[in-house]
Amino acid sequence: MPGRSEGGFRPIQYLGSKWRLLDVLEHVVDGLTDPGDPVCDLFSGSGVVAQRLARRRRVVAVDVQEYSRVITSALLCPAVLPAGVAAATMLAARRRHQRLHHQIAKLAAHEAAAMRAALAGDAVPLCDVLEHGSILAFKRQGGEPPPALAALLDGAAGTLAGGPDSVLTRYYGGLYFSYRQAAALDAIAAAVRELPDPYRDTALAALLSTTSEIVSTVGSQFAQPVRPRGGDGRPKAAAVAAVARKRRTPVLERYAGWLERYQRLPGAVHRHAVIRSDYRSALAALPAGVGAIYADPPYTRDHYSRFYHVLETIALGDEPEISNVRIGRSARLSRALYRAERHQSPFCIRTEVTGAFRGLFEHAVKLGAPLVLSYSPYATGTAARPRPRLVTIAEITELAGEYFTAVRVESAGRIAHSKLNREQVNGEVAYDAEVLLVARP
């Protein structure tokens, strides 16, 4: 069942997810704290660690991304929508979807025919949609779609109004989702935004989980749209057929299932706090008496915001500007259509990472709180990425020793994280790829 794993509820496909380490993490935190001591989960991400820790104690969950705040809020404090509210929301979403899909009906029909062709062995039409299908990108920079597709994109652009209620259809239809799927996501998002506060986070988290499940990319992430052709220009028939199958996933039905699963989560026992904040500001505002701090900062030069920018747009409910990339002397929209304003973590910047760790350690010591830090130990890679980790475990341990009176490093178990790029640009798979640095003031 989507949403379940041997480690617990898994809301989204998340890079470096800790759902397999939950037992270990809970055991370590239990050994550092007294019963009932509050704990801070400083980089809450997909929220699974905060949810596990919240079984026995109050949790302050922090992340700088709004999608993380929404998901973690729904995990820690799930709301149960009254039957009438849930039914009205689904009805509103279906009606919005019908109206929005009617506006792009010809373009959606063209894609549906391309999907059937891909499943029958002709991948070219769907390749064209994957490479040129974003309505936004077509209107901003043209490109070279086949004339029939160009005419349909132009027609859809002329019928769709701007604004958050159609942003997924205009930006990401054709690129990450089928047009019909994107329209359904837009329709649900618009209906959810009308819900009152007590229910909105749970309903919105269900939409984020749905989006993560249905996106037709490798790894269900948003950093790398599918490249449907090889270097020789020939279609990757099997990969394109897989996209066609994924794009048949019914969004409204999947959403209803996710909403039900969130509402079945156990209610909050403690008064948790879920905060959207930079880690430094959150630490500065934490009151004394925190039993422990758990920190899972990014490991590599890859900013996590790349992988979840579409989820952030859904959570914020906005219409973002898109970042540009320089190609020669010209600027073009980023291929993945990244948000122009997205978080750049100092833990992912070589010139800032040491200062980021120093700030983390200094604040923890001021609070008198033990720190549990997750990190990956391997520091070698390939010619393309000779050092995927910006600092080594030895360097972090030495630095922590300047602030804490006792520092130890423990293996978190035989874990190898998934890697989303091509094999040749990643370091070798390393089991025991996660360690815990446990530091006491």
C-alpha positions as CSV (number, residue, x, y, z in Angstrom):
1,M,0.0,0.0,0.0
2,P,1.4,3.4,-0.9
3,G,2.3,5.4,2.2
4,R,3.4,2.4,4.3
5,S,6.8,0.8,4.8
6,E,8.5,-1.4,7.3
7,G,9.6,1.8,8.9
8,G,6.2,3.5,9.1
9,F,4.1,6.0,7.1
10,R,6.1,7.3,4.1
11,P,4.4,10.4,2.8
12,I,6.6,11.2,-0.2
13,Q,9.6,9.8,-2.1
14,Y,12.4,11.6,-0.3
15,L,16.1,11.7,-0.9
16,G,17.9,10.3,2.1
17,S,14.7,9.4,3.9
18,K,15.3,8.1,7.4
19,W,12.3,5.8,7.5
20,R,14.6,2.7,7.7
21,L,16.4,4.2,10.6
22,L,13.5,5.1,12.8
23,D,14.1,2.3,15.4
24,V,17.7,3.2,15.7
25,L,17.1,7.0,16.0
26,E,14.3,6.5,18.6
27,H,16.6,4.3,20.6
28,V,19.5,6.8,20.6
29,V,17.2,9.8,21.5
30,D,15.6,7.7,24.3
31,G,19.1,7.1,25.7
32,L,19.9,10.8,25.8
33,T,16.6,12.2,27.3
34,D,14.4,11.7,30.3
35,P,10.8,10.6,29.7
36,G,8.7,13.5,28.5
37,D,11.6,15.7,27.5
38,P,10.8,17.7,24.3
39,V,13.0,17.1,21.3
40,C,13.7,19.3,18.3
41,D,13.9,17.7,14.8
42,L,15.8,20.5,13.1
43,F,15.7,19.5,9.4
44,S,12.4,17.6,9.4
45,G,12.1,17.0,5.7
46,S,9.5,14.4,5.0
47,G,8.5,14.4,8.7
48,V,8.9,10.7,9.4
49,V,11.5,11.1,12.2
50,A,9.4,13.7,13.9
51,Q,6.4,11.5,13.7
52,R,8.2,8.6,15.3
53,L,9.7,10.7,18.1
54,A,6.3,12.2,18.8
55,R,4.9,8.9,20.0
56,R,6.5,9.5,23.5
57,R,7.3,13.2,23.7
58,R,6.6,16.7,22.5
59,V,8.4,17.5,19.3
60,V,9.4,20.8,17.8
61,A,9.8,20.1,14.1
62,V,11.6,22.7,11.9
63,D,12.3,23.0,8.2
64,V,12.8,25.9,5.9
65,Q,10.5,24.5,3.2
66,E,6.8,25.0,3.3
67,Y,6.0,21.6,1.8
68,S,7.9,20.0,4.8
69,R,5.9,22.1,7.3
70,V,2.6,21.0,5.7
71,I,3.5,17.3,5.7
72,T,5.0,17.2,9.2
73,S,2.0,19.1,10.5
74,A,-0.3,16.5,9.0
75,L,1.8,13.6,10.4
76,L,2.0,15.1,14.0
77,C,-1.4,16.6,14.2
78,P,-3.7,14.9,11.6
79,A,-7.1,16.4,11.2
80,V,-10.2,14.4,10.4
81,L,-12.4,16.2,7.9
82,P,-16.1,16.0,8.7
83,A,-17.8,13.8,6.1
84,G,-19.6,16.7,4.6
85,V,-16.5,18.8,4.3
86,A,-14.5,16.0,2.7
87,A,-17.4,15.3,0.2
88,A,-17.8,19.0,-0.6
89,T,-14.0,19.3,-1.2
90,M,-14.0,16.3,-3.6
91,L,-17.0,17.6,-5.4
92,A,-15.4,21.1,-5.8
93,A,-12.2,19.4,-7.1
94,R,-14.1,17.3,-9.7
95,R,-16.0,20.3,-11.0
96,R,-12.9,22.4,-11.2
97,H,-11.1,19.6,-13.0
98,Q,-13.9,19.3,-15.6
99,R,-13.7,23.0,-16.3
100,L,-10.0,23.1,-16.5
101,H,-9.7,20.0,-18.6
102,H,-12.3,21.3,-21.0
103,Q,-9.9,24.3,-21.7
104,I,-7.1,22.0,-22.7
105,A,-9.2,19.1,-24.1
106,K,-7.5,19.1,-27.6
107,L,-4.0,19.2,-26.1
108,A,-4.9,16.4,-23.6
109,A,-6.4,14.3,-26.4
110,H,-3.2,14.7,-28.5
111,E,-1.1,13.5,-25.5
112,A,-3.5,10.6,-24.9
113,A,-3.0,9.5,-28.5
114,A,0.7,9.8,-28.0
115,M,0.6,7.6,-24.9
116,R,-1.4,5.0,-26.8
117,A,1.2,5.1,-29.6
118,A,4.1,4.7,-27.1
119,L,2.4,1.6,-25.6
120,A,2.0,0.3,-29.1
121,G,5.7,0.8,-29.9
122,D,5.9,4.3,-31.5
123,A,7.5,6.5,-28.9
124,V,8.1,9.6,-31.0
125,P,4.9,11.5,-30.4
126,L,5.2,11.2,-26.6
127,C,8.9,12.1,-26.9
128,D,7.8,15.4,-28.4
129,V,5.4,16.1,-25.5
130,L,8.1,15.3,-22.9
131,E,10.6,17.6,-24.6
132,H,8.4,20.5,-25.7
133,G,5.1,20.1,-23.8
134,S,5.3,22.8,-21.1
135,I,2.8,25.5,-22.0
136,L,4.8,28.1,-20.0
137,A,8.2,27.2,-21.7
138,F,6.6,27.2,-25.1
139,K,5.2,30.7,-24.6
140,R,8.3,32.1,-23.0
141,Q,11.0,30.7,-25.3
142,G,9.3,28.9,-28.2
143,G,11.4,25.9,-28.9
144,E,10.9,23.6,-31.8
145,P,7.9,21.4,-31.2
146,P,6.3,19.8,-34.2
147,P,3.7,22.1,-35.9
148,A,0.7,20.2,-34.7
149,L,1.9,20.2,-31.1
150,A,2.9,23.9,-31.3
151,A,-0.6,24.9,-32.5
152,L,-2.2,22.9,-29.6
153,L,0.1,24.5,-27.0
154,D,-0.6,27.9,-28.4
155,G,-4.4,27.3,-28.2
156,A,-4.2,26.0,-24.6
157,A,-2.1,29.0,-23.6
158,G,-4.8,31.3,-25.0
159,T,-7.6,29.7,-23.0
160,L,-5.9,29.2,-19.6
161,A,-6.0,32.1,-17.2
162,G,-2.9,32.9,-15.2
163,G,-2.6,32.5,-11.5
164,P,-2.1,29.7,-9.0
165,D,-5.3,27.8,-10.0
166,S,-3.7,26.7,-13.3
167,V,0.0,26.9,-12.5
168,L,0.6,23.1,-12.6
169,T,-1.2,22.7,-15.9
170,R,0.6,25.6,-17.5
171,Y,4.1,24.9,-16.1
172,Y,4.4,21.2,-15.6
173,G,1.7,19.5,-17.7
174,G,3.6,17.5,-20.4
175,L,6.8,17.8,-18.5
176,Y,6.2,15.9,-15.2
177,F,2.5,14.9,-15.5
178,S,0.0,14.3,-18.2
179,Y,-2.1,17.4,-18.9
180,R,-5.1,15.7,-17.5
181,Q,-3.2,14.8,-14.3
182,A,-1.8,18.3,-14.0
183,A,-5.3,19.8,-14.3
184,A,-6.6,17.4,-11.6
185,L,-3.7,18.5,-9.3
186,D,-4.6,22.2,-9.9
187,A,-8.3,21.5,-9.2
188,I,-7.6,19.7,-5.9
189,A,-5.1,22.4,-4.8
190,A,-7.7,25.2,-5.5
191,A,-10.4,23.3,-3.5
192,V,-8.0,22.6,-0.6
193,R,-7.0,26.3,-0.4
194,E,-10.6,27.1,0.5
195,L,-10.7,24.8,3.5
196,P,-10.5,26.3,7.0
197,D,-7.2,26.1,8.9
198,P,-7.9,23.0,11.1
199,Y,-8.2,20.9,8.0
200,R,-6.0,22.5,5.4
201,D,-2.7,21.0,6.2
202,T,-4.0,17.4,6.3
203,A,-5.8,17.9,3.0
204,L,-2.8,19.6,1.4
205,A,-0.4,16.9,2.6
206,A,-2.5,14.3,0.9
207,L,-2.2,16.3,-2.3
208,L,1.6,16.4,-1.9
209,S,1.7,12.7,-1.4
210,T,-0.4,12.2,-4.4
211,T,1.9,14.4,-6.5
212,S,5.0,12.5,-5.4
213,E,3.3,9.2,-6.2
214,I,2.1,10.0,-9.7
215,V,5.0,12.1,-11.2
216,S,6.5,10.4,-14.2
217,T,10.2,10.8,-13.5
218,V,13.0,8.5,-12.3
219,G,12.9,8.4,-8.5
220,S,9.6,10.3,-8.4
221,Q,11.6,13.6,-7.9
222,F,11.4,16.9,-9.7
223,A,15.1,17.7,-10.3
224,Q,15.4,15.8,-13.6
225,P,12.6,15.5,-16.2
226,V,12.8,12.4,-18.2
227,R,15.1,12.5,-21.2
228,P,13.1,10.4,-23.7
229,R,15.9,10.1,-26.3
230,G,19.4,8.8,-26.2
231,G,22.5,10.7,-27.3
232,D,21.9,9.4,-30.8
233,G,18.5,11.0,-30.9
234,R,16.6,7.7,-30.9
235,P,13.7,7.3,-28.5
236,K,14.1,5.2,-25.4
237,A,11.1,3.1,-26.1
238,A,10.9,1.2,-22.8
239,A,11.3,4.4,-20.7
240,V,8.7,6.3,-22.8
241,A,6.3,3.4,-22.5
242,A,6.8,3.5,-18.7
243,V,5.9,7.2,-18.7
244,A,2.8,6.5,-20.7
245,R,1.7,3.9,-18.1
246,K,2.4,6.2,-15.2
247,R,0.4,9.0,-16.8
248,R,-2.7,6.9,-16.8
249,T,-2.8,7.0,-13.0
250,P,-6.1,8.6,-11.9
251,V,-5.3,11.5,-9.7
252,L,-8.6,12.2,-8.0
253,E,-9.0,8.6,-6.9
254,R,-5.4,8.5,-5.7
255,Y,-6.0,11.7,-3.8
256,A,-9.0,10.3,-2.0
257,G,-7.0,7.3,-0.9
258,W,-4.2,9.4,0.5
259,L,-6.6,11.7,2.3
260,E,-8.2,8.6,3.9
261,R,-4.8,7.3,5.0
262,Y,-3.8,10.6,6.6
263,Q,-7.1,10.8,8.5
264,R,-6.5,7.3,9.9
265,L,-3.2,8.4,11.5
266,P,-3.3,8.4,15.3
267,G,-4.1,11.8,16.8
268,A,-1.6,13.9,18.7
269,V,-0.9,13.0,22.3
270,H,1.3,16.0,23.0
271,R,1.2,19.7,22.0
272,H,3.7,19.6,19.1
273,A,5.1,22.6,17.2
274,V,5.8,22.6,13.5
275,I,7.7,25.6,12.3
276,R,8.8,26.8,8.9
277,S,12.2,28.5,9.7
278,D,15.9,28.6,8.9
279,Y,17.7,26.3,11.3
280,R,19.7,29.1,12.8
281,S,16.6,31.2,13.6
282,A,14.8,28.2,15.0
283,L,17.7,27.3,17.3
284,A,18.0,30.9,18.5
285,A,14.3,30.9,19.4
286,L,14.2,27.5,21.2
287,P,13.6,27.7,24.9
288,A,16.0,26.1,27.4
289,G,14.9,22.6,28.5
290,V,15.0,20.9,25.1
291,G,16.0,17.3,25.8
292,A,17.9,16.7,22.6
293,I,18.3,18.1,19.1
294,Y,18.2,15.8,16.1
295,A,19.8,17.2,12.9
296,D,19.8,15.7,9.5
297,P,21.4,18.4,7.3
298,P,22.0,17.9,3.6
299,Y,25.1,15.8,2.7
300,T,26.2,17.0,-0.7
301,R,26.5,19.9,-3.1
302,D,23.0,19.1,-4.4
303,H,20.5,21.5,-2.9
304,Y,17.4,19.5,-1.8
305,S,15.1,22.2,-3.0
306,R,15.9,21.0,-6.6
307,F,14.2,17.8,-5.9
308,Y,10.9,19.1,-4.4
309,H,10.4,22.5,-6.1
310,V,7.0,21.5,-7.5
311,L,5.8,20.3,-4.0
312,E,6.9,23.7,-2.7
313,T,4.9,25.5,-5.3
314,I,1.8,23.5,-4.4
315,A,2.3,24.1,-0.7
316,L,2.8,27.9,-1.1
317,G,-0.1,28.1,-3.6
318,D,1.8,30.7,-5.7
319,E,2.9,31.3,-9.3
320,P,6.7,31.4,-9.1
321,E,9.2,33.0,-11.4
322,I,11.3,30.3,-13.1
323,S,15.1,30.3,-12.9
324,N,17.3,30.8,-16.0
325,V,20.4,29.0,-17.1
326,R,23.1,30.4,-19.4
327,I,23.8,28.5,-22.6
328,G,26.5,30.3,-24.4
329,R,25.4,33.9,-24.7
330,S,21.7,33.2,-24.2
331,A,19.6,32.6,-21.2
332,R,16.9,29.9,-21.2
333,L,14.5,28.6,-18.6
334,S,15.9,25.8,-16.5
335,R,14.9,22.5,-18.1
336,A,13.3,21.3,-14.8
337,L,11.5,24.7,-14.5
338,Y,13.0,25.4,-11.0
339,R,11.6,28.2,-8.9
340,A,13.8,31.3,-9.2
341,E,13.5,31.7,-5.4
342,R,14.4,28.4,-3.8
343,H,16.4,27.6,-0.7
344,Q,20.2,27.2,-1.0
345,S,21.5,25.5,2.1
346,P,24.9,26.6,3.5
347,F,25.5,22.9,4.2
348,C,25.6,22.4,0.4
349,I,28.1,25.2,-0.2
350,R,31.8,24.4,0.2
351,T,32.7,27.9,1.4
352,E,29.9,27.9,4.0
353,V,29.6,24.4,5.3
354,T,32.1,24.7,8.1
355,G,30.5,27.8,9.4
356,A,27.1,26.1,9.2
357,F,28.3,23.3,11.4
358,R,29.9,25.7,13.8
359,G,26.6,27.6,14.1
360,L,24.7,24.3,14.7
361,F,27.1,23.1,17.4
362,E,27.3,26.5,19.1
363,H,23.6,26.9,19.4
364,A,23.2,23.3,20.8
365,V,25.8,23.9,23.5
366,K,24.1,27.2,24.5
367,L,20.9,25.3,25.0
368,G,22.6,22.6,27.0
369,A,21.1,20.0,24.7
370,P,22.7,16.8,23.4
371,L,22.9,16.7,19.6
372,V,22.3,13.7,17.4
373,L,23.6,14.3,13.8
374,S,22.9,12.1,10.9
375,Y,25.6,12.1,8.2
376,S,26.9,9.9,5.4
377,P,30.6,8.8,5.8
378,Y,31.8,8.1,2.3
379,A,33.7,10.9,0.7
380,T,35.0,9.5,-2.5
381,G,33.2,9.5,-5.8
382,T,34.0,9.5,-9.5
383,A,35.8,11.7,-12.0
384,A,32.6,13.7,-12.4
385,R,32.0,14.0,-8.7
386,P,35.3,13.4,-7.0
387,R,34.1,14.4,-3.5
388,P,30.3,14.2,-3.2
389,R,30.4,15.0,0.5
390,L,31.8,18.5,1.3
391,V,33.2,17.4,4.7
392,T,34.2,14.0,6.1
393,I,33.0,12.4,9.3
394,A,36.5,12.9,10.7
395,E,36.3,16.6,10.0
396,I,32.9,16.9,11.6
397,T,33.9,14.9,14.6
398,E,37.0,17.1,15.2
399,L,34.9,20.2,14.8
400,A,32.3,19.0,17.2
401,G,35.1,18.2,19.7
402,E,35.7,22.0,20.0
403,Y,32.2,22.5,21.4
404,F,31.1,19.4,23.1
405,T,32.6,17.5,26.1
406,A,31.8,14.1,24.7
407,V,31.5,13.0,21.0
408,R,31.0,9.5,19.7
409,V,30.2,8.1,16.2
410,E,27.9,5.2,15.8
411,S,26.9,3.2,12.7
412,A,23.2,3.5,12.0
413,G,23.1,0.1,10.3
414,R,23.5,-1.5,6.9
415,I,21.8,1.3,4.8
416,A,22.5,2.4,1.3
417,H,20.6,5.6,0.1
418,S,19.1,5.7,-3.3
419,K,20.9,7.8,-5.9
420,L,18.9,9.6,-8.5
421,N,21.5,10.6,-11.1
422,R,23.1,8.4,-13.7
423,E,25.3,5.7,-12.1
424,Q,28.5,7.2,-13.5
425,V,28.1,10.5,-11.8
426,N,27.5,9.1,-8.4
427,G,29.9,7.6,-5.8
428,E,29.9,3.9,-5.3
429,V,27.1,2.4,-3.3
430,A,28.2,2.2,0.3
431,Y,26.4,0.1,2.9
432,D,26.7,1.5,6.4
433,A,26.2,4.8,4.5
434,E,24.7,6.5,7.5
435,V,26.3,7.2,10.8
436,L,25.1,9.1,13.9
437,L,27.3,11.6,15.6
438,V,26.2,11.8,19.2
439,A,27.5,14.8,21.1
440,R,26.9,15.9,24.7
441,P,27.6,19.4,26.1
